[in-house]
């Protein structure tokens, strides 16, 4: 069980943080939940397609900015990359 493994529990909590935090990338979308990507209490990701459709109604630029960031702020992808890099780097 994940609950008994401190490293896995830490990773789960950090992933939850990255996936639920706000990213001020200059676009209208600042959180995955605003784009219909939601994290359940059980830790799974779900897609609210109505909310995603609403977020995409104005185009894809805000969603792209949320994922990729801008010149000064990291987006979701960079947040995940930074987090997972700490667990997968070969030097320790």
Secondary structure, DSSP 8 states (H G I E B T S, - for coil): -GGG-HHHHHHHHHHHHHHHS---SSSS--SGGGGTEEE-TTS-EEE-HHHHHHHHTT-SHHHHHHHH--SSS--HHHHHHHHHHHHH-TT-
